[in-house]
Amino acid sequence: QVQLVESGGGLVQTGGSLRLSCAASRNIFSISTMGWYRQAPGKQRAFVEAITSGGSTDYADSVKGRFTISKDNVQNTVYLQMNSLLPEDTAVYYCNFRRSVLRVDYDYWGQGTQVTVSS
């Protein structure tokens, strides 16, 4: 069973930065997309940013210009650099690896890491 292990969350003041990491416990072949989602208290899990195997990125408007996703294919690791953090960025952040095989998608999720931004 593949596990995604996240790290890098914590408490930071408004305007601060954090870098989240997510590594797979073993190699996963045929990963099509690596991404990050977040869930704030009382809200549904929401898309933050993703990167495809080819390096194309997509992001939510709320993080444009502040968050940057990157990946290390060899290490099966994805990163989320978060700058200029705001209180509304407070949430549990989850990484997601999507594996696509014969047009069937398999999703792997991390356990979540808390990010708290104080005002």
N, C-alpha and C positions, 0 to 999 in steps of 0.2 A: 504494500500500500504506500503510495507516494504521499509525503507530507510536505506542505509548504510552511516554512518557518520564517516568521516576520520578526523584525527588530527595528529599533530606532525611534519608537514613539516616546512621548514624555510630555512634560509641562514646559511651556514657553510663553514669553510675553508677546503681546501684539507687536508685529513687525519683526519678530524673530524668525529663525530658520530651523528646520529639522530635515533629516534625511532618513527615509524609510528604506529598508532592504527586505527582500523576500527571496529565499533560496529553497530550491527543491531538495528533498532528502536523497534523491538519486536522479539520474538522468531521465528525462522525459523526451521521447522522440515525437516528432511531428507536432510541435507546439506552433499554433498559428498566431496566437495573441497572448501577450502578458499585460495585465492591467491592474488598476487599483480602483476600489470602490470604498465608499464610506457610509456610515450610518450614525446619524446624530440621534440623541435621545428623543423618542417619540416620533421618529420619522423612518421612512423606508430606506433601505440601502440604495445608494445612488452612485452612478458612474462618475469617476474622477478623470482618469486618463488611461490610455492604453497604447501599446506599441505592437506592431505586427512583426512577423518573422523577417519581413523585408525592410523594417525600420521606419515604416510610416506610423505617424502618431495621430491620436485623436484625443480631445480633451473637453471637459465641461467648460462652458463659458465662465463660470464662477472662478475658475483657477487659471484662466488665460493670462500668460505673462508672469505668473507667480510660481507655478509648479512645472517641473520638468521630469519626464520619465526617461529612463535609459535602461539598457540591459546588457548582460554579459552572457552570450550564448554558450560559451564554454562552461561556465559555472552554473548555468541554468538559474541565473539570478536577475531580478528586476529591482530597480531603484526608483524612488520618488523623492526628488529634491524639492522641498517646500520652502519658499521664501516669502517674505512679507506676509506672514501669517496673521489671520484675523480671528476674532472670537468665533465667528460663524464657521470657521474651519474645524472647530472642536467636534470630534466624532471618533468612533472606532473605525480604523482603516483596515480593509481586507485586501489582500492580493489575490489575483485570479490568474491561473494558467488555463488556456483553452487548447486542447489537443484535438486536431481534426484528422480523422482517419476514414477514408472512403465516404466522405460527405456526412459523417456522423461526428458531432462535437461532444467532447468530454470535458467537463469543468472541474478544476481542482481549486480549493479555497484554502487560504491561510486561516489561522485561528483568530486573527484580529489583533491590532495593537492600538492602544488608546493615545490619542493626540488631544491635548488640552491647551487652549490658547487663552491666557488671562488678559483681561482688559486693563 
